[in-house]
Amino acid sequence: MAITFLDININKGKPKATIHYTGKLGFNMEASVFMKLKDKKSYLLGADDEKSNVFFLLETNEDKSAAKVAKAGKYYYLNVGDAFETLGYKYKENTMLFDITKDTYEGRDLFVFTLRRQIKRKEKQDVK
């Protein structure tokens, strides 16, 4: 018997995105590299009619109905809160974290966002 042990990188980050309280979809650094966001201008956001925990981003050059890639500091985001409201995501009540994978759609890269976890937000207290 010949056993080969694999070199496992336990510190390797995975591409993830979070819907912020403001409705912006923020990307971690791994997602920025994975999606090559510095080279992208805008995305169409699509939904799955059968699964409410999944949405899709498809790069586009069109301005109509597309979300523009923006950057704050080192981090990229899309301002798509209105689309998340249409999809029924309760992002003001929950922090919503998504795993990102890549697929293809009509020969183009399609990014698949699958809800990984929802964390109930703490209610803000008024300071007097």
N, CA, C and O atoms as CSV, one atom per row, in Angstrom:
chain,resi,resn,atom,element,x,y,z
A,1,MET,N,N,0.844,-1.163,0.000
A,1,MET,CA,C,0.000,0.000,0.000
A,1,MET,C,C,0.900,1.240,0.000
A,1,MET,O,O,1.882,1.313,0.738
A,2,ALA,N,N,0.537,2.217,-0.851
A,2,ALA,CA,C,1.282,3.479,-0.920
A,2,ALA,C,C,0.338,4.608,-0.528
A,2,ALA,O,O,-0.682,4.838,-1.179
A,3,ILE,N,N,0.686,5.298,0.529
A,3,ILE,CA,C,-0.150,6.399,1.004
A,3,ILE,C,C,0.551,7.714,0.701
A,3,ILE,O,O,1.736,7.887,0.983
A,4,THR,N,N,-0.199,8.625,0.126
A,4,THR,CA,C,0.299,9.965,-0.137
A,4,THR,C,C,-0.518,10.930,0.716
A,4,THR,O,O,-1.746,10.946,0.640
A,5,PHE,N,N,0.160,11.723,1.517
A,5,PHE,CA,C,-0.532,12.695,2.348
A,5,PHE,C,C,-0.570,14.037,1.626
A,5,PHE,O,O,0.428,14.482,1.058
A,6,LEU,N,N,-1.719,14.661,1.657
A,6,LEU,CA,C,-1.935,15.920,0.966
A,6,LEU,C,C,-1.524,17.099,1.844
A,6,LEU,O,O,-1.658,17.051,3.066
A,7,ASP,N,N,-1.036,18.131,1.220
A,7,ASP,CA,C,-0.714,19.364,1.909
A,7,ASP,C,C,-2.002,20.185,1.965
A,7,ASP,O,O,-2.471,20.685,0.943
A,8,ILE,N,N,-2.560,20.318,3.142
A,8,ILE,CA,C,-3.833,21.010,3.309
A,8,ILE,C,C,-3.578,22.389,3.904
A,8,ILE,O,O,-2.955,22.522,4.957
A,9,ASN,N,N,-4.066,23.398,3.218
A,9,ASN,CA,C,-3.931,24.769,3.699
A,9,ASN,C,C,-5.185,25.121,4.489
A,9,ASN,O,O,-6.215,25.454,3.904
A,10,ILE,N,N,-5.103,25.049,5.808
A,10,ILE,CA,C,-6.281,25.318,6.630
A,10,ILE,C,C,-6.569,26.808,6.765
A,10,ILE,O,O,-7.625,27.192,7.267
A,11,ASN,N,N,-5.646,27.641,6.325
A,11,ASN,CA,C,-5.841,29.082,6.430
A,11,ASN,C,C,-6.339,29.717,5.134
A,11,ASN,O,O,-6.509,30.934,5.063
A,12,LYS,N,N,-6.571,28.900,4.117
A,12,LYS,CA,C,-7.029,29.435,2.843
A,12,LYS,C,C,-8.439,29.997,2.985
A,12,LYS,O,O,-9.355,29.295,3.413
A,13,GLY,N,N,-8.603,31.250,2.627
A,13,GLY,CA,C,-9.906,31.890,2.698
A,13,GLY,C,C,-10.780,31.487,1.520
A,13,GLY,O,O,-10.288,31.101,0.460
A,14,LYS,N,N,-12.062,31.585,1.729
A,14,LYS,CA,C,-13.017,31.250,0.682
A,14,LYS,C,C,-13.752,32.513,0.261
A,14,LYS,O,O,-13.972,33.409,1.075
A,15,PRO,N,N,-14.132,32.583,-1.015
A,15,PRO,CA,C,-14.872,33.763,-1.472
A,15,PRO,C,C,-16.240,33.835,-0.797
A,15,PRO,O,O,-17.027,32.890,-0.837
A,16,LYS,N,N,-16.496,34.985,-0.179
A,16,LYS,CA,C,-17.753,35.188,0.526
A,16,LYS,C,C,-18.255,36.606,0.293
A,16,LYS,O,O,-17.496,37.504,-0.073
A,17,ALA,N,N,-19.535,36.780,0.512
A,17,ALA,CA,C,-20.148,38.101,0.417
A,17,ALA,C,C,-21.129,38.254,1.570
A,17,ALA,O,O,-21.667,37.272,2.081
A,18,THR,N,N,-21.350,39.498,1.968
A,18,THR,CA,C,-22.262,39.809,3.060
A,18,THR,C,C,-23.169,40.951,2.632
A,18,THR,O,O,-22.720,41.931,2.038
A,19,ILE,N,N,-24.448,40.812,2.941
A,19,ILE,CA,C,-25.357,41.940,2.729
A,19,ILE,C,C,-25.292,42.791,3.982
A,19,ILE,O,O,-25.616,42.329,5.076
A,20,HIS,N,N,-24.874,44.030,3.816
A,20,HIS,CA,C,-24.766,44.958,4.931
A,20,HIS,C,C,-26.122,45.578,5.252
A,20,HIS,O,O,-27.057,45.487,4.457
A,21,TYR,N,N,-26.222,46.197,6.402
A,21,TYR,CA,C,-27.453,46.844,6.856
A,21,TYR,C,C,-27.967,47.850,5.828
A,21,TYR,O,O,-29.174,48.063,5.715
A,22,THR,N,N,-27.062,48.461,5.086
A,22,THR,CA,C,-27.417,49.475,4.089
A,22,THR,C,C,-27.951,48.867,2.786
A,22,THR,O,O,-28.438,49.586,1.914
A,23,GLY,N,N,-27.855,47.537,2.664
A,23,GLY,CA,C,-28.291,46.876,1.433
A,23,GLY,C,C,-27.164,46.660,0.445
A,23,GLY,O,O,-27.371,46.088,-0.625
A,24,LYS,N,N,-25.971,47.116,0.799
A,24,LYS,CA,C,-24.823,46.898,-0.079
A,24,LYS,C,C,-24.326,45.467,0.079
A,24,LYS,O,O,-24.288,44.924,1.183
A,25,LEU,N,N,-23.946,44.872,-1.042
A,25,LEU,CA,C,-23.373,43.534,-1.042
A,25,LEU,C,C,-21.864,43.696,-1.019
A,25,LEU,O,O,-21.265,44.103,-2.014
A,26,GLY,N,N,-21.246,43.379,0.116
A,26,GLY,CA,C,-19.806,43.531,0.282
A,26,GLY,C,C,-19.081,42.222,0.056
A,26,GLY,O,O,-19.588,41.156,0.404
A,27,PHE,N,N,-17.896,42.302,-0.526
A,27,PHE,CA,C,-17.107,41.116,-0.862
A,27,PHE,C,C,-15.849,41.062,-0.010
A,27,PHE,O,O,-15.229,42.096,0.240
A,28,ASN,N,N,-15.460,39.860,0.446
A,28,ASN,CA,C,-14.176,39.731,1.124
A,28,ASN,C,C,-13.069,39.756,0.067
A,28,ASN,O,O,-13.350,39.733,-1.132
A,29,MET,N,N,-11.817,39.804,0.514
A,29,MET,CA,C,-10.689,39.906,-0.416
A,29,MET,C,C,-10.617,38.701,-1.353
A,29,MET,O,O,-10.302,38.851,-2.533
A,30,GLU,N,N,-10.905,37.517,-0.836
A,30,GLU,CA,C,-10.873,36.309,-1.673
A,30,GLU,C,C,-11.913,36.396,-2.788
A,30,GLU,O,O,-11.652,35.971,-3.914
A,31,ALA,N,N,-13.075,36.937,-2.485
A,31,ALA,CA,C,-14.114,37.103,-3.509
A,31,ALA,C,C,-13.681,38.113,-4.565
A,31,ALA,O,O,-13.935,37.924,-5.755
A,32,SER,N,N,-13.027,39.184,-4.128
A,32,SER,CA,C,-12.553,40.202,-5.074
A,32,SER,C,C,-11.590,39.609,-6.092
A,32,SER,O,O,-11.644,39.930,-7.279
A,33,VAL,N,N,-10.704,38.733,-5.607
A,33,VAL,CA,C,-9.737,38.085,-6.499
A,33,VAL,C,C,-10.446,37.034,-7.359
A,33,VAL,O,O,-10.241,36.978,-8.571
A,34,PHE,N,N,-11.274,36.207,-6.730
A,34,PHE,CA,C,-11.995,35.130,-7.414
A,34,PHE,C,C,-12.855,35.676,-8.561
A,34,PHE,O,O,-12.896,35.093,-9.645
A,35,MET,N,N,-13.536,36.794,-8.314
A,35,MET,CA,C,-14.432,37.380,-9.314
A,35,MET,C,C,-13.729,38.412,-10.199
A,35,MET,O,O,-14.330,38.927,-11.142
A,36,LYS,N,N,-12.454,38.720,-9.901
A,36,LYS,CA,C,-11.680,39.724,-10.637
A,36,LYS,C,C,-12.425,41.059,-10.673
A,36,LYS,O,O,-12.565,41.675,-11.730
A,37,LEU,N,N,-12.897,41.493,-9.513
A,37,LEU,CA,C,-13.739,42.679,-9.436
A,37,LEU,C,C,-13.047,43.954,-9.891
A,37,LEU,O,O,-13.712,44.870,-10.375
A,38,LYS,N,N,-11.725,44.036,-9.747
A,38,LYS,CA,C,-11.045,45.267,-10.169
A,38,LYS,C,C,-11.150,45.487,-11.679
A,38,LYS,O,O,-10.974,46.608,-12.156
A,39,ASP,N,N,-11.437,44.418,-12.434
A,39,ASP,CA,C,-11.561,44.514,-13.889
A,39,ASP,C,C,-13.010,44.581,-14.369
A,39,ASP,O,O,-13.257,44.635,-15.573
A,40,LYS,N,N,-13.958,44.576,-13.452
A,40,LYS,CA,C,-15.377,44.510,-13.824
A,40,LYS,C,C,-16.055,45.854,-13.618
A,40,LYS,O,O,-15.660,46.641,-12.758
A,41,LYS,N,N,-17.074,46.100,-14.415
A,41,LYS,CA,C,-17.798,47.362,-14.321
A,41,LYS,C,C,-19.181,47.203,-13.692
A,41,LYS,O,O,-19.558,47.986,-12.820
A,42,SER,N,N,-19.941,46.192,-14.129
A,42,SER,CA,C,-21.292,46.030,-13.590
A,42,SER,C,C,-21.793,44.599,-13.766
A,42,SER,O,O,-21.273,43.822,-14.566
A,43,TYR,N,N,-22.834,44.284,-12.979
A,43,TYR,CA,C,-23.419,42.943,-12.971
A,43,TYR,C,C,-24.931,43.011,-13.011
A,43,TYR,O,O,-25.549,43.926,-12.467
A,44,LEU,N,N,-25.508,42.022,-13.668
A,44,LEU,CA,C,-26.946,41.779,-13.576
A,44,LEU,C,C,-27.160,40.827,-12.421
A,44,LEU,O,O,-26.373,39.903,-12.220
A,45,LEU,N,N,-28.220,41.043,-11.658
A,45,LEU,CA,C,-28.540,40.167,-10.537
A,45,LEU,C,C,-29.736,39.321,-10.928
A,45,LEU,O,O,-30.771,39.847,-11.337
A,46,GLY,N,N,-29.592,38.005,-10.801
A,46,GLY,CA,C,-30.667,37.085,-11.141
A,46,GLY,C,C,-31.070,36.254,-9.943
A,46,GLY,O,O,-30.291,36.062,-9.009
A,47,ALA,N,N,-32.297,35.763,-9.981
A,47,ALA,CA,C,-32.831,34.951,-8.888
A,47,ALA,C,C,-33.277,33.606,-9.420
A,47,ALA,O,O,-33.609,33.464,-10.597
A,48,ASP,N,N,-33.281,32.625,-8.543
A,48,ASP,CA,C,-33.771,31.285,-8.854
A,48,ASP,C,C,-35.241,31.231,-8.450
A,48,ASP,O,O,-35.577,31.517,-7.301
A,49,ASP,N,N,-36.113,30.869,-9.376
A,49,ASP,CA,C,-37.549,30.816,-9.103
A,49,ASP,C,C,-37.902,29.759,-8.067
A,49,ASP,O,O,-38.952,29.841,-7.429
A,50,GLU,N,N,-37.029,28.761,-7.892
A,50,GLU,CA,C,-37.349,27.652,-7.001
A,50,GLU,C,C,-36.591,27.693,-5.675
A,50,GLU,O,O,-37.002,27.039,-4.716
A,51,LYS,N,N,-35.499,28.445,-5.602
A,51,LYS,CA,C,-34.685,28.490,-4.387
A,51,LYS,C,C,-34.540,29.936,-3.929
A,51,LYS,O,O,-34.007,30.775,-4.656
A,52,SER,N,N,-35.016,30.220,-2.726
A,52,SER,CA,C,-34.932,31.590,-2.221
A,52,SER,C,C,-33.586,31.890,-1.569
A,52,SER,O,O,-33.303,33.044,-1.249
A,53,ASN,N,N,-32.756,30.873,-1.368
A,53,ASN,CA,C,-31.472,31.091,-0.698
A,53,ASN,C,C,-30.310,31.240,-1.686
A,53,ASN,O,O,-29.146,31.166,-1.293
A,54,VAL,N,N,-30.627,31.451,-2.965
A,54,VAL,CA,C,-29.600,31.557,-4.003
A,54,VAL,C,C,-29.902,32.756,-4.901
A,54,VAL,O,O,-31.055,33.006,-5.252
A,55,PHE,N,N,-28.852,33.493,-5.267
A,55,PHE,CA,C,-28.984,34.477,-6.338
A,55,PHE,C,C,-27.714,34.434,-7.179
A,55,PHE,O,O,-26.732,33.798,-6.798
A,56,PHE,N,N,-27.738,35.114,-8.325
A,56,PHE,CA,C,-26.659,35.021,-9.301
A,56,PHE,C,C,-26.212,36.415,-9.739
A,56,PHE,O,O,-27.003,37.358,-9.755
A,57,LEU,N,N,-24.935,36.525,-10.092
A,57,LEU,CA,C,-24.407,37.741,-10.706
A,57,LEU,C,C,-23.767,37.375,-12.034
A,57,LEU,O,O,-22.957,36.451,-12.118
A,58,LEU,N,N,-24.143,38.114,-13.071
A,58,LEU,CA,C,-23.614,37.917,-14.416
A,58,LEU,C,C,-23.054,39.254,-14.890
A,58,LEU,O,O,-23.762,40.261,-14.898
A,59,GLU,N,N,-21.785,39.261,-15.282
A,59,GLU,CA,C,-21.157,40.499,-15.744
A,59,GLU,C,C,-21.863,41.000,-17.000
A,59,GLU,O,O,-22.281,40.218,-17.854
A,60,THR,N,N,-21.985,42.321,-17.088
A,60,THR,CA,C,-22.626,42.933,-18.242
A,60,THR,C,C,-21.968,44.266,-18.556
A,60,THR,O,O,-21.340,44.876,-17.690
A,61,ASN,N,N,-22.111,44.711,-19.783
A,61,ASN,CA,C,-21.652,46.030,-20.190
A,61,ASN,C,C,-22.812,47.010,-20.273
A,61,ASN,O,O,-22.617,48.201,-20.517
A,62,GLU,N,N,-24.019,46.500,-20.069
A,62,GLU,CA,C,-25.204,47.346,-20.131
A,62,GLU,C,C,-25.351,48.138,-18.842
A,62,GLU,O,O,-24.965,47.673,-17.769
A,63,ASP,N,N,-25.910,49.336,-18.955
A,63,ASP,CA,C,-26.144,50.150,-17.768
A,63,ASP,C,C,-27.536,49.910,-17.192
A,63,ASP,O,O,-27.739,50.008,-15.982
A,64,LYS,N,N,-28.484,49.598,-18.057
A,64,LYS,CA,C,-29.858,49.427,-17.603
A,64,LYS,C,C,-29.995,48.157,-16.764
A,64,LYS,O,O,-29.566,47.077,-17.170
A,65,SER,N,N,-30.595,48.309,-15.595
A,65,SER,CA,C,-30.867,47.198,-14.673
A,65,SER,C,C,-29.618,46.503,-14.170
A,65,SER,O,O,-29.691,45.358,-13.723
A,66,ALA,N,N,-28.482,47.164,-14.232
A,66,ALA,CA,C,-27.232,46.559,-13.763
A,66,ALA,C,C,-26.708,47.321,-12.548
A,66,ALA,O,O,-26.920,48.525,-12.408
A,67,ALA,N,N,-26.022,46.590,-11.677
A,67,ALA,CA,C,-25.394,47.196,-10.497
A,67,ALA,C,C,-23.933,47.471,-10.823
A,67,ALA,O,O,-23.218,46.595,-11.309
A,68,LYS,N,N,-23.508,48.676,-10.556
A,68,LYS,CA,C,-22.124,49.058,-10.826
A,68,LYS,C,C,-21.213,48.623,-9.681
A,68,LYS,O,O,-21.573,48.738,-8.510
A,69,VAL,N,N,-20.040,48.126,-10.031
A,69,VAL,CA,C,-19.045,47.746,-9.043
A,69,VAL,C,C,-18.461,49.026,-8.455
A,69,VAL,O,O,-18.027,49.916,-9.187
A,70,ALA,N,N,-18.456,49.109,-7.127
A,70,ALA,CA,C,-17.911,50.273,-6.428
A,70,ALA,C,C,-16.862,49.789,-5.429
A,70,ALA,O,O,-16.784,48.604,-5.107
A,71,LYS,N,N,-16.067,50.730,-4.953
A,71,LYS,CA,C,-14.994,50.377,-4.035
A,71,LYS,C,C,-14.930,51.383,-2.895
A,71,LYS,O,O,-15.029,52.592,-3.104
A,72,ALA,N,N,-14.761,50.856,-1.678
A,72,ALA,CA,C,-14.555,51.688,-0.493
A,72,ALA,C,C,-13.301,51.165,0.192
A,72,ALA,O,O,-13.303,50.060,0.734
A,73,GLY,N,N,-12.237,51.949,0.169
A,73,GLY,CA,C,-10.966,51.465,0.705
A,73,GLY,C,C,-10.451,50.319,-0.144
A,73,GLY,O,O,-10.291,50.464,-1.356
A,74,LYS,N,N,-10.189,49.172,0.488
A,74,LYS,CA,C,-9.696,47.994,-0.235
A,74,LYS,C,C,-10.826,47.076,-0.692
A,74,LYS,O,O,-10.581,46.098,-1.400
A,75,TYR,N,N,-12.057,47.379,-0.296
A,75,TYR,CA,C,-13.158,46.439,-0.494
A,75,TYR,C,C,-14.134,46.893,-1.586
A,75,TYR,O,O,-14.442,48.076,-1.727
A,76,TYR,N,N,-14.605,45.906,-2.347
A,76,TYR,CA,C,-15.578,46.146,-3.408
A,76,TYR,C,C,-16.975,45.843,-2.899
A,76,TYR,O,O,-17.166,45.040,-1.986
A,77,TYR,N,N,-17.955,46.512,-3.518
A,77,TYR,CA,C,-19.342,46.249,-3.157
A,77,TYR,C,C,-20.254,46.596,-4.322
A,77,TYR,O,O,-19.848,47.271,-5.267
A,78,LEU,N,N,-21.496,46.122,-4.239
A,78,LEU,CA,C,-22.568,46.476,-5.167
A,78,LEU,C,C,-23.700,47.062,-4.337
A,78,LEU,O,O,-24.054,46.502,-3.300
A,79,ASN,N,N,-24.268,48.165,-4.768
A,79,ASN,CA,C,-25.377,48.787,-4.060
A,79,ASN,C,C,-26.689,48.236,-4.636
A,79,ASN,O,O,-27.258,48.805,-5.567
A,80,VAL,N,N,-27.151,47.128,-4.070
A,80,VAL,CA,C,-28.302,46.417,-4.643
A,80,VAL,C,C,-29.405,46.142,-3.615
A,80,VAL,O,O,-30.140,45.162,-3.735
A,81,GLY,N,N,-29.513,47.007,-2.614
A,81,GLY,CA,C,-30.512,46.821,-1.569
A,81,GLY,C,C,-31.927,46.687,-2.091
A,81,GLY,O,O,-32.707,45.888,-1.574
A,82,ASP,N,N,-32.273,47.471,-3.124
A,82,ASP,CA,C,-33.637,47.380,-3.665
A,82,ASP,C,C,-33.931,45.997,-4.243
A,82,ASP,O,O,-35.051,45.501,-4.126
A,83,ALA,N,N,-32.933,45.375,-4.863
A,83,ALA,CA,C,-33.114,44.021,-5.405
A,83,ALA,C,C,-33.294,43.021,-4.270
A,83,ALA,O,O,-34.113,42.108,-4.376
A,84,PHE,N,N,-32.535,43.182,-3.183
A,84,PHE,CA,C,-32.677,42.270,-2.047
A,84,PHE,C,C,-34.040,42.422,-1.379
A,84,PHE,O,O,-34.606,41.443,-0.891
A,85,GLU,N,N,-34.565,43.640,-1.356
A,85,GLU,CA,C,-35.916,43.843,-0.825
A,85,GLU,C,C,-36.936,43.128,-1.700
A,85,GLU,O,O,-37.860,42.497,-1.186
A,86,THR,N,N,-36.777,43.220,-3.020
A,86,THR,CA,C,-37.664,42.518,-3.955
A,86,THR,C,C,-37.603,41.011,-3.733
A,86,THR,O,O,-38.620,40.324,-3.827
A,87,LEU,N,N,-36.401,40.494,-3.436
A,87,LEU,CA,C,-36.236,39.059,-3.190
A,87,LEU,C,C,-36.727,38.637,-1.808
A,87,LEU,O,O,-36.801,37.443,-1.515
A,88,GLY,N,N,-37.062,39.603,-0.959
A,88,GLY,CA,C,-37.582,39.289,0.371
A,88,GLY,C,C,-36.524,39.014,1.411
A,88,GLY,O,O,-36.826,38.453,2.464
A,89,TYR,N,N,-35.281,39.400,1.140
A,89,TYR,CA,C,-34.210,39.211,2.124
A,89,TYR,C,C,-34.382,40.228,3.250
A,89,TYR,O,O,-34.542,41.421,2.991
A,90,LYS,N,N,-34.349,39.772,4.466
A,90,LYS,CA,C,-34.512,40.621,5.652
A,90,LYS,C,C,-33.142,41.077,6.158
A,90,LYS,O,O,-32.761,40.781,7.291
A,91,TYR,N,N,-32.411,41.794,5.314
A,91,TYR,CA,C,-31.035,42.166,5.635
A,91,TYR,C,C,-30.935,43.244,6.706
A,91,TYR,O,O,-29.869,43.410,7.300
A,92,LYS,N,N,-31.999,43.974,6.969
A,92,LYS,CA,C,-31.950,44.968,8.048
A,92,LYS,C,C,-32.116,44.301,9.403
A,92,LYS,O,O,-31.726,44.863,10.427
A,93,GLU,N,N,-32.684,43.124,9.414
A,93,GLU,CA,C,-32.879,42.379,10.663
A,93,GLU,C,C,-31.794,41.325,10.878
A,93,GLU,O,O,-31.540,40.912,12.009
A,94,ASN,N,N,-31.151,40.889,9.785
A,94,ASN,CA,C,-30.156,39.824,9.854
A,94,ASN,C,C,-28.928,40.171,9.024
A,94,ASN,O,O,-29.037,40.757,7.947
A,95,THR,N,N,-27.756,39.803,9.537
A,95,THR,CA,C,-26.553,39.824,8.719
A,95,THR,C,C,-26.619,38.553,7.888
A,95,THR,O,O,-26.775,37.462,8.436
A,96,MET,N,N,-26.502,38.681,6.574
A,96,MET,CA,C,-26.653,37.534,5.677
A,96,MET,C,C,-25.334,37.277,4.968
A,96,MET,O,O,-24.807,38.141,4.267
A,97,LEU,N,N,-24.803,36.055,5.168
A,97,LEU,CA,C,-23.510,35.677,4.594
A,97,LEU,C,C,-23.709,34.640,3.496
A,97,LEU,O,O,-24.489,33.700,3.647
A,98,PHE,N,N,-22.991,34.825,2.388
A,98,PHE,CA,C,-23.126,33.956,1.223
A,98,PHE,C,C,-21.783,33.381,0.809
A,98,PHE,O,O,-20.766,34.075,0.831
A,99,ASP,N,N,-21.784,32.112,0.430
A,99,ASP,CA,C,-20.633,31.496,-0.223
A,99,ASP,C,C,-20.769,31.768,-1.712
A,99,ASP,O,O,-21.879,31.839,-2.240
A,100,ILE,N,N,-19.633,31.921,-2.387
A,100,ILE,CA,C,-19.643,32.232,-3.822
A,100,ILE,C,C,-18.951,31.105,-4.585
A,100,ILE,O,O,-17.840,30.697,-4.245
A,101,THR,N,N,-19.625,30.613,-5.619
A,101,THR,CA,C,-19.034,29.637,-6.529
A,101,THR,C,C,-19.218,30.157,-7.948
A,101,THR,O,O,-19.976,31.096,-8.191
A,102,LYS,N,N,-18.508,29.527,-8.879
A,102,LYS,CA,C,-18.590,29.957,-10.277
A,102,LYS,C,C,-19.208,28.855,-11.122
A,102,LYS,O,O,-18.925,27.672,-10.932
A,103,ASP,N,N,-20.055,29.262,-12.056
A,103,ASP,CA,C,-20.677,28.364,-13.018
A,103,ASP,C,C,-20.618,29.088,-14.361
A,103,ASP,O,O,-19.960,30.122,-14.479
A,104,THR,N,N,-21.289,28.561,-15.358
A,104,THR,CA,C,-21.370,29.259,-16.647
A,104,THR,C,C,-22.826,29.406,-17.059
A,104,THR,O,O,-23.681,28.587,-16.720
A,105,TYR,N,N,-23.074,30.465,-17.793
A,105,TYR,CA,C,-24.404,30.739,-18.331
A,105,TYR,C,C,-24.205,31.305,-19.735
A,105,TYR,O,O,-23.623,32.376,-19.905
A,106,GLU,N,N,-24.689,30.584,-20.726
A,106,GLU,CA,C,-24.537,30.985,-22.125
A,106,GLU,C,C,-23.080,31.314,-22.450
A,106,GLU,O,O,-22.794,32.294,-23.137
A,107,GLY,N,N,-22.164,30.483,-21.946
A,107,GLY,CA,C,-20.743,30.625,-22.239
A,107,GLY,C,C,-20.022,31.702,-21.454
A,107,GLY,O,O,-18.853,31.979,-21.720
A,108,ARG,N,N,-20.701,32.320,-20.485
A,108,ARG,CA,C,-20.100,33.385,-19.672
A,108,ARG,C,C,-20.039,32.952,-18.222
A,108,ARG,O,O,-20.816,32.110,-17.774
A,109,ASP,N,N,-19.091,33.549,-17.486
A,109,ASP,CA,C,-18.975,33.259,-16.058
A,109,ASP,C,C,-20.210,33.756,-15.325
A,109,ASP,O,O,-20.645,34.895,-15.495
A,110,LEU,N,N,-20.760,32.874,-14.508
A,110,LEU,CA,C,-21.915,33.191,-13.673
A,110,LEU,C,C,-21.506,32.905,-12.232
A,110,LEU,O,O,-21.044,31.807,-11.923
A,111,PHE,N,N,-21.673,33.880,-11.360
A,111,PHE,CA,C,-21.321,33.693,-9.963
A,111,PHE,C,C,-22.575,33.367,-9.170
A,111,PHE,O,O,-23.577,34.079,-9.231
A,112,VAL,N,N,-22.494,32.270,-8.425
A,112,VAL,CA,C,-23.626,31.740,-7.673
A,112,VAL,C,C,-23.407,32.061,-6.200
A,112,VAL,O,O,-22.376,31.705,-5.628
A,113,PHE,N,N,-24.374,32.730,-5.590
A,113,PHE,CA,C,-24.316,33.122,-4.186
A,113,PHE,C,C,-25.329,32.279,-3.417
A,113,PHE,O,O,-26.536,32.380,-3.637
A,114,THR,N,N,-24.818,31.452,-2.516
A,114,THR,CA,C,-25.673,30.563,-1.733
A,114,THR,C,C,-25.630,30.997,-0.274
A,114,THR,O,O,-24.562,31.121,0.325
A,115,LEU,N,N,-26.818,31.225,0.285
A,115,LEU,CA,C,-26.893,31.669,1.676
A,115,LEU,C,C,-26.255,30.632,2.577
A,115,LEU,O,O,-26.646,29.465,2.590
A,116,ARG,N,N,-25.278,31.077,3.318
A,116,ARG,CA,C,-24.574,30.187,4.231
A,116,ARG,C,C,-25.123,30.315,5.645
A,116,ARG,O,O,-25.290,29.327,6.360
A,117,ARG,N,N,-25.401,31.561,6.030
A,117,ARG,CA,C,-25.778,31.800,7.409
A,117,ARG,C,C,-26.473,33.145,7.564
A,117,ARG,O,O,-26.146,34.107,6.869
A,118,GLN,N,N,-27.427,33.205,8.475
A,118,GLN,CA,C,-28.061,34.459,8.863
A,118,GLN,C,C,-27.824,34.656,10.351
A,118,GLN,O,O,-28.006,33.738,11.151
A,119,ILE,N,N,-27.421,35.853,10.705
A,119,ILE,CA,C,-27.189,36.162,12.110
A,119,ILE,C,C,-28.099,37.329,12.482
A,119,ILE,O,O,-28.046,38.394,11.866
A,120,LYS,N,N,-28.926,37.117,13.487
A,120,LYS,CA,C,-29.842,38.156,13.936
A,120,LYS,C,C,-29.048,39.371,14.412
A,120,LYS,O,O,-28.133,39.249,15.226
A,121,ARG,N,N,-29.409,40.538,13.894
A,121,ARG,CA,C,-28.736,41.773,14.308
A,121,ARG,C,C,-29.224,42.183,15.695
A,121,ARG,O,O,-30.378,41.950,16.055
A,122,LYS,N,N,-28.345,42.785,16.451
A,122,LYS,CA,C,-28.729,43.326,17.751
A,122,LYS,C,C,-29.482,44.617,17.511
A,122,LYS,O,O,-29.144,45.401,16.624
A,123,GLU,N,N,-30.503,44.821,18.316
A,123,GLU,CA,C,-31.269,46.066,18.194
A,123,GLU,C,C,-30.454,47.211,18.760
A,123,GLU,O,O,-29.803,47.084,19.797
A,124,LYS,N,N,-30.505,48.328,18.058
A,124,LYS,CA,C,-29.747,49.487,18.501
A,124,LYS,C,C,-30.511,50.180,19.628
A,124,LYS,O,O,-31.729,50.349,19.566
A,125,GLN,N,N,-29.768,50.574,20.652
A,125,GLN,CA,C,-30.344,51.284,21.803
A,125,GLN,C,C,-30.164,52.786,21.600
A,125,GLN,O,O,-29.108,53.244,21.165
A,126,ASP,N,N,-31.208,53.542,21.921
A,126,ASP,CA,C,-31.084,54.997,21.880
A,126,ASP,C,C,-30.260,55.446,23.070
A,126,ASP,O,O,-30.515,55.030,24.200
A,127,VAL,N,N,-29.274,56.293,22.822
A,127,VAL,CA,C,-28.430,56.820,23.887
A,127,VAL,C,C,-28.972,58.180,24.276
A,127,VAL,O,O,-29.178,59.046,23.426
A,128,LYS,N,N,-29.207,58.365,25.594
A,128,LYS,CA,C,-29.754,59.644,26.063
A,128,LYS,C,C,-28.728,60.414,26.830
A,128,LYS,O,O,-29.008,61.516,27.302
